[in-house]
Amino acid sequence: MKTLGYFPGCSLEGGGIELDLSVRAIAKAAGVDLREIEDWNCCGASAAHSLNHSLAVALPYRVLALAESQGLSEVLAPCAACFSRLKGTQVRLARSPELSQRMQEVVQRPYQGGVRILNINEFMASLLEAGLAQKLTRPLGLKVVAYYGCLLSRGQDIVTGDDAEDPKGMEAAIRAAGCESLPWNCANECCGGGFSMSKTGAVLDLSQAVLDEARAAGADAVVTGCPMCHSNLDMRQMELVKRRRIPGALPILYLSELLGLAAGLEPAALGLDRHFIESRGLVRGGV
């Protein structure tokens, strides 16, 4: 069984627990042992980088240093924000030996840059290459749109091997789950991110635009890998429906949930029963 480092971050222990449940479930089904980094701390998303640059680097630096000291050469960070902070810090450290030295002094831990950070799309692609595809015996037959948002599509040297303006990182996994990935116009548009509570009106407007485009494309569901995107699109839909700004609800699924369903895992084990918008009906009678 392959062992992979795991950084759940704060959101996967709270509002994004469905992502944690489904990632752990699909990893187990694929024969991957997720080893959580011992004594991990918050990566600083999304407030630290807007308040204090040194703190914004020191927090993810400590996580990277801990992973390296624990012998974890690869670490999965399923949360898009956590991935961006960890990988972004790694990029900054590689560019600036002075910053690396300063962080070693601040955190009192060395880090040699020996940890590879994986995002949710990269992790799912690696599972498929390692044989998970053969275990996806329940093709879902859904028409979906892949929603990358900001953090899984952009960032120089952070998101690599994909087109920032036309990302395709989820496509193979969606097809492997027996679904059709539809072309649409909002794959990398912003949902409002961390303004969900402070600028709810703006988040409603942005989320409505994404949902309107998904519905116009003919999607049965939106597939994402970001807890903040999932939260905004899933939770804020209730208000949009109430205000009659959208004609009805559209399920929002994590990519890991989609593959878990195609592998025949129980919806509750993947966290679908925790969604604000009912999603279990997508597979009723099939799982």
C-alpha positions in Angstrom: 0.0 0.0 0.0 1.4 3.4 -1.0 1.8 6.0 1.8 1.1 9.6 0.9 1.4 12.6 3.2 -1.9 14.4 4.0 -2.6 18.0 4.9 -6.4 18.3 5.6 -6.2 22.0 6.7 -8.8 23.7 8.7 -11.7 23.7 6.2 -11.7 19.9 5.8 -12.3 19.6 9.6 -15.2 22.0 9.4 -17.2 23.4 6.5 -15.5 21.2 3.9 -15.7 17.9 5.8 -17.3 16.3 2.7 -14.1 16.7 0.8 -12.1 15.0 3.6 -14.6 12.1 3.8 -14.6 11.5 0.1 -10.8 11.9 -0.3 -10.1 9.4 2.5 -12.7 7.0 1.1 -11.4 7.0 -2.5 -7.8 6.8 -1.3 -8.7 3.7 0.7 -10.5 2.2 -2.3 -7.4 2.8 -4.4 -5.0 1.3 -1.8 -3.4 4.5 -0.7 -2.6 5.2 3.0 -3.0 8.9 3.8 -0.6 9.8 6.6 -1.6 13.1 8.2 1.2 15.4 9.0 1.7 15.4 12.7 1.2 18.7 14.6 0.2 20.5 11.4 -1.0 24.1 11.7 -3.2 26.4 9.6 -1.7 27.4 6.3 -2.9 31.0 6.7 -5.6 31.0 4.1 -7.3 33.2 3.5 -6.5 36.0 6.0 -2.8 35.8 6.9 -1.5 36.8 3.4 -3.5 40.0 3.5 -2.3 41.0 7.0 1.3 40.0 7.4 3.6 38.8 4.7 6.1 37.1 7.1 3.3 35.2 8.8 1.8 34.2 5.5 5.0 32.5 4.6 6.0 31.2 8.0 2.7 29.2 8.5 3.0 27.1 5.4 6.8 26.9 5.8 6.3 25.2 9.1 3.9 22.6 7.5 6.4 21.9 4.8 9.3 21.6 7.3 7.2 19.2 9.4 6.3 17.0 6.4 10.0 16.8 5.3 11.2 15.9 8.8 8.5 13.2 9.0 9.8 11.6 5.8 6.9 12.6 3.6 8.2 13.3 0.1 4.7 13.9 -1.3 1.8 15.6 0.4 -1.8 15.9 -0.7 -3.5 19.2 0.1 -7.1 18.7 -1.1 -8.2 22.2 -0.2 -7.5 24.5 -3.2 -6.5 27.3 -0.8 -4.2 25.2 1.2 -2.6 23.8 -1.9 -2.1 27.4 -3.2 -0.5 28.5 0.1 1.8 25.5 0.4 2.9 25.3 -3.2 3.1 29.1 -3.5 5.4 29.2 -0.4 7.5 26.5 -1.9 7.9 28.5 -5.1 8.8 31.6 -3.2 11.4 29.8 -1.1 13.0 28.3 -4.3 13.2 31.8 -5.8 14.7 33.5 -2.7 17.5 31.8 -0.6 17.3 34.9 1.6 13.6 34.2 2.4 14.3 30.6 3.0 17.0 31.5 5.5 14.8 34.0 7.2 12.0 31.5 7.6 14.3 28.9 9.0 15.2 31.5 11.7 11.6 32.5 12.3 10.2 28.9 12.5 13.3 27.4 14.0 13.1 24.4 11.6 15.1 23.7 8.4 13.4 22.9 5.1 15.4 21.8 2.1 12.6 21.8 -0.4 12.1 18.1 -0.6 8.3 17.9 -0.5 6.1 17.7 -3.5 2.6 19.2 -3.0 -0.3 17.6 -4.9 -3.7 19.2 -5.4 -7.0 17.3 -5.7 -6.8 17.1 -9.5 -3.3 15.8 -9.5 -4.1 13.3 -6.9 -7.1 11.9 -8.7 -5.1 11.7 -11.9 -2.4 9.7 -10.1 -4.9 7.3 -8.7 -6.4 6.7 -12.2 -2.9 6.0 -13.6 -2.2 3.6 -10.7 -5.3 1.4 -11.4 -8.3 3.2 -9.8 -10.0 3.4 -13.3 -10.6 -0.4 -13.2 -12.5 0.0 -9.9 -14.9 2.5 -11.3 -17.6 0.0 -12.1 -20.7 2.2 -11.7 -20.5 4.7 -14.5 -22.8 7.6 -13.6 -24.0 8.8 -17.0 -24.2 12.4 -15.8 -23.6 15.6 -17.8 -21.4 17.9 -15.6 -19.3 21.0 -15.8 -15.8 21.2 -14.3 -15.5 24.2 -12.1 -11.8 25.1 -11.2 -12.4 28.6 -9.8 -9.3 30.7 -9.2 -6.9 28.6 -7.2 -7.0 25.4 -9.2 -6.4 27.2 -12.5 -4.0 30.0 -11.8 -0.6 30.8 -10.2 2.7 30.9 -12.0 4.7 27.8 -11.2 1.9 26.8 -8.7 -0.6 25.2 -11.0 1.5 23.5 -13.6 0.8 21.4 -16.7 -2.6 23.0 -17.4 -3.9 26.0 -19.3 -4.9 28.8 -16.9 -7.5 30.1 -19.3 -8.8 26.7 -20.4 -8.0 24.2 -17.6 -8.5 20.5 -18.2 -7.2 18.9 -15.1 -10.5 17.3 -14.1 -11.5 16.0 -17.5 -9.9 12.6 -17.3 -11.4 11.8 -13.9 -14.8 13.0 -15.0 -14.7 10.7 -18.1 -13.4 7.8 -16.0 -16.5 8.2 -13.8 -18.7 7.7 -16.8 -19.7 11.3 -17.1 -19.7 13.8 -20.0 -17.7 17.0 -19.3 -19.6 19.8 -21.0 -18.0 22.9 -22.5 -19.0 26.1 -20.7 -17.9 29.7 -20.0 -17.2 29.8 -16.3 -14.6 27.1 -15.6 -12.2 29.5 -14.0 -14.5 32.4 -12.9 -14.5 33.5 -9.3 -17.3 32.5 -7.0 -16.5 35.3 -4.5 -14.2 33.2 -2.4 -13.7 34.3 1.2 -16.2 37.1 0.9 -19.1 34.7 1.6 -19.9 36.3 4.9 -18.6 39.9 4.6 -19.9 40.7 1.1 -22.8 38.2 0.6 -24.4 40.3 -2.1 -21.4 40.1 -4.3 -21.0 36.4 -3.7 -24.7 35.8 -4.6 -24.1 37.7 -7.9 -21.0 35.8 -8.8 -22.4 32.4 -7.8 -25.6 33.1 -9.8 -23.5 33.8 -12.9 -21.7 30.5 -12.5 -24.9 28.5 -11.9 -26.7 30.2 -14.8 -23.9 29.2 -17.1 -23.8 25.7 -15.8 -27.6 25.3 -16.3 -27.3 26.9 -19.8 -24.7 24.3 -20.7 -27.1 21.5 -19.8 -25.3 20.3 -16.7 -26.8 17.8 -14.2 -24.3 19.0 -11.7 -21.2 21.2 -11.1 -18.0 19.4 -10.1 -15.3 21.2 -8.1 -12.3 20.6 -6.0 -12.4 23.8 -3.8 -14.1 23.9 -0.4 -14.8 27.6 -0.7 -16.3 27.2 -4.2 -18.4 24.3 -3.0 -19.6 26.3 0.0 -20.6 29.3 -2.0 -22.3 27.4 -4.8 -24.0 24.8 -2.5 -25.0 27.0 0.5 -25.9 30.2 -1.3 -28.2 28.5 -3.8 -30.9 28.3 -1.2 -31.0 32.1 -1.0 -30.9 32.4 -4.8 -33.8 30.0 -5.2 -35.7 31.8 -2.4 -35.3 35.1 -4.2 -36.3 33.5 -7.5 -33.0 34.5 -9.1 -32.5 30.9 -10.4 -35.2 28.5 -11.5 -34.1 25.6 -9.2 -31.3 23.9 -7.4 -28.3 22.4 -9.1 -26.2 19.8 -7.2 -22.5 20.7 -6.5 -20.2 17.7 -6.2 -16.5 17.4 -5.2 -14.4 15.5 -7.8 -13.6 13.0 -5.1 -17.3 12.4 -4.5 -17.9 11.8 -8.2 -15.2 9.2 -8.4 -16.4 7.6 -5.1 -19.9 7.2 -6.5 -18.5 5.7 -9.7 -16.5 3.2 -7.5 -19.8 2.1 -5.8 -19.1 3.8 -2.4 -22.1 4.8 -0.3 -23.2 8.4 -0.7 -23.2 9.0 3.0 -19.6 7.7 3.3 -18.6 10.4 0.8 -20.5 13.1 2.6 -23.3 13.7 0.2 -25.8 13.7 3.0 -24.1 16.9 4.3 -24.8 19.0 1.3 -27.3 21.9 1.4 -28.5 21.0 -2.1 -29.7 17.4 -2.4 -27.2 15.4 -4.4 -28.1 11.8 -3.6 -30.9 11.8 -6.2 -28.2 11.9 -8.9 -27.4 8.2 -8.2 -30.6 7.0 -6.6 -31.1 3.4 -7.4 -27.6 3.1 -8.8 -25.5 3.1 -5.7 
